[in-house]
């Protein structure tokens, strides 16, 4: 899915969105963020967990630059799954420190 599609969806549900003001829709309680912020946070958290640069860049879908990108065709599927699982566990730890509001 294209990042701009997600970004548009996020903006559409922000309380300050002026697109179709008469549409009744849920509004997000957390404002002034974008889909790209989630990508940046993911990349930063992977780095804090010790994820190798090549794998973290593959998670984001970045193509390796230069000659490495031409000759290295490895997709890092197993490694991405491994590091995304570690990231999931870390996010669960973070979420557990903030009890849900009732």
C-alpha positions in Angstrom: 0.0 0.0 0.0 1.3 3.4 -0.9 2.3 5.6 2.0 0.3 8.6 0.6 -2.9 6.5 0.9 -2.3 6.0 4.6 -1.2 9.6 5.1 -4.5 10.8 3.5 -6.5 8.5 5.8 -4.7 9.8 8.8 -5.2 13.4 7.8 -8.9 12.8 7.0 -9.5 11.7 10.6 -7.5 14.6 12.2 -9.7 17.1 14.1 -8.3 20.0 12.0 -9.0 18.3 8.6 -10.9 20.6 6.3 -11.7 18.0 3.7 -15.4 17.3 3.5 -16.2 19.2 6.7 -19.8 18.0 6.7 -18.8 14.3 6.8 -19.5 12.7 10.1 -16.4 10.6 10.9 -14.3 9.5 13.9 -11.5 11.9 14.8 -8.1 10.9 16.1 -7.3 11.8 19.7 -3.6 12.2 18.9 -2.9 15.0 16.5 -0.1 16.4 14.3 1.5 13.1 13.2 2.0 11.4 9.9 2.6 7.9 8.5 6.2 8.9 8.0 6.6 9.4 11.7 5.7 5.7 12.2 8.4 4.7 9.7 11.0 6.9 11.4 10.0 5.5 14.8 10.3 2.0 13.5 13.7 2.6 12.1 14.9 4.2 15.4 13.6 1.4 17.6 15.2 -1.2 15.4 18.5 0.6 15.8 18.1 0.7 19.6 17.4 -3.1 19.6 20.7 -3.6 17.7 19.2 -4.5 14.3 21.9 -4.5 11.5 21.5 -1.6 9.2 20.9 -3.7 6.0 18.0 -5.5 7.7 16.5 -2.3 9.1 16.6 -0.7 5.7 15.0 -3.7 4.2 12.2 -3.5 6.7 11.5 0.0 5.5 11.7 -1.2 1.9 14.7 0.9 1.1 16.9 -0.2 -1.8 20.6 -0.5 -1.0 22.6 2.2 -2.8 25.3 1.8 -5.4 26.9 -1.5 -6.4 25.6 -3.3 -3.3 22.0 -2.6 -4.4 22.9 -4.0 -7.9 24.6 -7.2 -6.8 22.9 -8.0 -3.5 19.5 -9.5 -4.3 18.8 -11.0 -0.9 15.4 -10.0 0.3 16.1 -10.5 4.1 12.7 -12.1 4.6 13.8 -14.4 7.5 15.8 -11.6 9.1 13.0 -9.0 8.7 10.6 -11.4 10.3 13.0 -12.0 13.2 13.6 -8.3 13.9 10.0 -7.3 13.4 9.1 -10.0 16.0 11.7 -8.4 18.4 10.2 -5.0 17.7 6.7 -6.3 18.4 7.9 -7.6 21.8 9.5 -4.2 22.6 6.3 -2.4 21.7 4.3 -4.7 23.9 6.8 -3.9 26.7 6.4 -0.2 26.1 2.6 -0.5 26.0 2.5 -2.5 29.2 4.1 0.5 31.1 1.1 2.6 30.1 -2.2 1.2 31.5 -5.3 1.6 29.4 -7.6 4.5 30.3 -11.1 3.6 31.3 
